[in-house]
Amino acid sequence: MTTPNDPNNLDEWFPADRQAPVYSANGVAAQRLGVVVGGSLSRGLAVKLEAGVNVEEMAVGRYVVIHGLHQRYFCMINDIALESTNASVQSDPPNIDVPFIRDVFTGNVAYGVITVTPMLVIDDSGPKPVKTIPGHFMRVFTATESDVNDVFGEENKTNFNVGSPLELEETKINLNLKRLVERSVGVFGKSGTGKSFLTRVLLAGVIAKQQGVSLIFDMHNDYGWQITSENGHHVKGLGQLFQQRVSILTLDAQSSDRRNAKYDFEIKLGYDEIEPEDIAMLKSTMSLSDTMIDAAYSLRKMWGKGWIKRLIDGSAEDLDHITQNTNIGGGTLAALQRRIERFERWHFLVEENEGDSVQKIIELLVNQQKSVVLEFGRYGNQLEAYMLVANYLTRRIHHRYVEMMEKSLGDASLEPPQLLITIEEAHKFLEPQVARQTTFGIIAREMRKYKVTLLVIDQRPSAIDEEVMSQIGTRVTALLDNERDINAVLNGISGAAGLREVLARLETKQQAIIMGHAVPMPVVIKPRTYDTTFYEAVTAQPVNVQTSRKSLGSGGKRRI
């Protein structure tokens, strides 16, 4: 043993190990954080940090593992606190500029405490729900890649890598896509948090792993051929990534041509195809009263399929004739006419449609098993146009799916593929006043009964009907700062109290929490980067389609 050179240097006489102990299991090093000193299953467990652990390195949302006597407890940090054994420390803090005093006090007299929520128990048979807690003084370690893989599994034909957990950037969080699509999905977050980016990653996984087909109502041209990111770079859309498995349709061919965006068909809808049920969906956005909607039903009954065009072209004498021979008031009829006249601004509406848009989309989804992106072009900024088209197509496609599923009961070969319908501004379709009557509300409540589910994207989940929210199986949530929205997202989620702090402290971008049906436990992730590495990974999946896509390119003139 060597003698210290300086007899006054206490660090040399009594060397302190300021590094936290490291535990090694299966060749993987895990930092020892501390020991369990209290808590409960409902409130969470209190963990006293080791002297060598820097409390600033702890973060809400990180994962830790408690090694019990017979099993491991996979836990999430949901609170961090500073404690002391002597109350006088708070009123008369020591001078920590002196290293010796700092080492004496830190970790002994004054120490850090983290509160962790047990999420799962891991034993030899795999992860299980938590029904008990570890005992006092059980050691707590950082979660390793092996621990995460034990919970979320390896990537395979149904599991898809959506990102990495906090502080473990080389580790994959794998989402079970089969479970994801069999119930409705919600992507929530305040404006600017990357909801469209998260949705693209999820949809790319569903298409790559062939776990279903998607009908995407692309409000702002975020999913089709090419997208311009916020930093000005161009990134590939789903149509460019999966040219054999995605078909791009457009309502605005001029917009697609200006953006040099390839598409397969231009969609047109005929005035004679629109029914009063489609108009009723626009009640709030077009300020339609109940009497106006009743008048629409009366006109449809009186004039037949051409009722909208006749109303738009109707003269004052025509309107007077209607009010004199029906119970429709003149003011109501005139107000309805003024609102319906807005349809003339939408060039995708024509007097006579040459093809059957619904039948063509069904053929792409079911017969060719392609996902469909419907771009709205300039009409994406007009909520009434978006809602009219989305409701019109969804109502009829859902009806066809119900027919196909009923036929498949006698012949399994007729069963259609799982369909995931993606809508933005979802609260407009699913608000309490209309959710119980609309096709979207019906789909959300039916879940997997007819193999049609929703992927809803919204920044105001509190505006969505509570019954519908309760049926959303998987919730992918970026930052929310409104208390009502946070409550709506966490409603019905086990351990919501602990997750509240985690959700409120997510970063503005590139962080999200996934909860529900597709994951064994809530998980905070840093999503995968949507770049060339991602393109190569998802397009390397095996292709199994019945027909190949014939791309028309920009300026395609085919119309349905």
Secondary structure, DSSP 8 states (H G I E B T S, - for coil): ----S-TT-HHHHS----S--EEEETTEEEEEEEEEEEEETTTEEEEEE-TT--GGG--TT-EEEEE-SS-EEEEEEEEEEEEES-THHHHS---TTSHHHHHHHBTTTEEEEEEEEEEEEEETTEEEE--S---TT-EEEE--HHHHHHHH----SSEEEEEEETT-TTS-EEEEHHHHHTSEEEEE--TTS-HHHHHHHHHHHHHHTTS-EEEEEETTS-SSSEEE-TTS-EEE-HHHH-TTTEEEEES-HHHHHHTT---SEE--EEGGG--HHHHHTTTTTTT--HHHHHHHHHHHHHHGGGHHHHHHH--HHHHHHHHHHSS--HHHHHHHHHHHGGGGG-TTEESS-SS-HHHHHHIIIIIS--EEEEE-GGGGG-HHHHHHHHHHHHHHHHHHHHHHHHHHTT-GGG----EEEEEESHHHHH-TTTTTTSHHHHHHHHTTTTSEEEEEEES-GGGS-HHHHHTEEEEEE-----HHHHHHHHTT-TTHHHHHHHHHT--SSS-EEEEETTSSS-EEEEE---SHHHHHHHHTS----SS------TT---B-
